[in-house]
Amino acid sequence: QVQLVESGGGLVQTGDSLRLACAASGRTFSYYAMGWFRQAPGKEREFVAAVRPSGDVTYYAESVKGRFTISRDNAKNTVYLQMNSLKPEDTAVYYCAASWTSDNTPSRKPNEYYYWGQGTQVTVSS
């Protein structure tokens, strides 16, 4: 069982930066691939970024590549999402999630993640 708690959301202006954090409970955090997803009003939940259990390989949606950086600190049971050059279209509730795959490659599909946080709101004003 893994419990996830996100923090760091807020209201910012276009071009600003935010750093989201997701703290995990449990001693098996390092076994899981971690992902960030987001959901805007009236839209489906979409993949943003993911990182392998070891933290050595990361994956990004095209819409955030070059602006967002995912990282993890397994000693602190925490995964981060550094978001730079924010745009109004980045406005959404951001969720972190944990999954386990046999080859350690994170999925981009929400339904393949086992554990989810409660989400944190990110609002980018124009």
N, C-alpha and C positions, 0 to 999 in steps of 0.2 A: 504494500500500500504506500502510495506517495501522495502527500498533500502539497499543493502549490499555492503560493500567495504572491500576487503581483503588486508592484508599487512603482511610483515614479511618473504616473500620468499627470496631465494637467492641460491648461489652456496656454497656448503659445501663438506667436505670430509667424507668418510665412518667413522661411529662412532660418528660423531658430532651431535649437537642438534640444533633445530630451534623452534621458537615459532611463530605460525601464529595467527593473530588476524582478526576478522571480525566485523566491526562496522556497526550497523544497525540504520537506521533513523526511526522515528515514535514512537508513544507512546505505541504501542501494542506489542513491542518486547517480553514481558514476556508471551504473549499468545501462542507463536509459539515454537514448537520443532525445534531445530537447528541441522543441519548435516554438515559434511565435506565429500566431494567427491574428487576424483582425476581422471585425465585422462592423460594417457601417449600417445605419438604419435602412431597412428595406432590401438589404443585399445579403448574399450568402457569406458564410465565413470563408475567408481566403488565406492561403499560405503566405507567410511573409519571409521567414527565415528558419533555418534549422542547423543543428550542430551535432556531430557524432559524439558518442559517449566520451571519447578521449579528448575531444575539443580540437582535433587536428584538421578536420575538414568541415567546411561550412557550405550552406546552400542558401540561395536567395531567389525571391521572385524578381522578375525582370523590372518590375515597377519600382523596386527599392535598391536594386544593385548599384553600388557606388555611393549610396547615401546612408544605408543602414549597415551596422556591423553587429553580428551575434557573437557572443563569447560566453565561456563558462569557467567557473572556479569550482572544481570538484571538492576542494578542501573546505569551501564555504557552502557547499550545496546550493549554489546560486548560478543562474543563467542571466545574462544581460542582453539588452538590445539598445545599442547606441544609435540614435536617429538624428541625422544631420540634414540640413537643407530641407526642412519640413515644408510640405505643401498642403493646401486645404484638402486635397483628395486623400491625404493620409489620415484624416479625421475618422476615428472609429474606436470601438472598444477593442483593446489588445489583450489577447489571452496567451499564456504560456501553457504548454502541454508536454507530456512525456510519453514516449513510446519505446517499445523494445522490438528489435528486428534481429533475425539470426545473423545478418551480415553487417549489422551496425549502421546501415544506411537509412537515414531518416526518410519517412514518407512525406509527401506534400499533401496527403489526403487527411482531412480532419478525422474521418471515421477510423483511421488506423492509429489514433492516439488514445491511450488508455486513461490518462489522468489529465485533468484540466484545473486551472485556477479560476477565480471568480471574475477576472478581467479588470482592466484599468482603462479609464476613458482618456483618450488623447484628442484634443480639439485644436485645430490649426486655423487661426483666423486670417483672412486675406487683407 
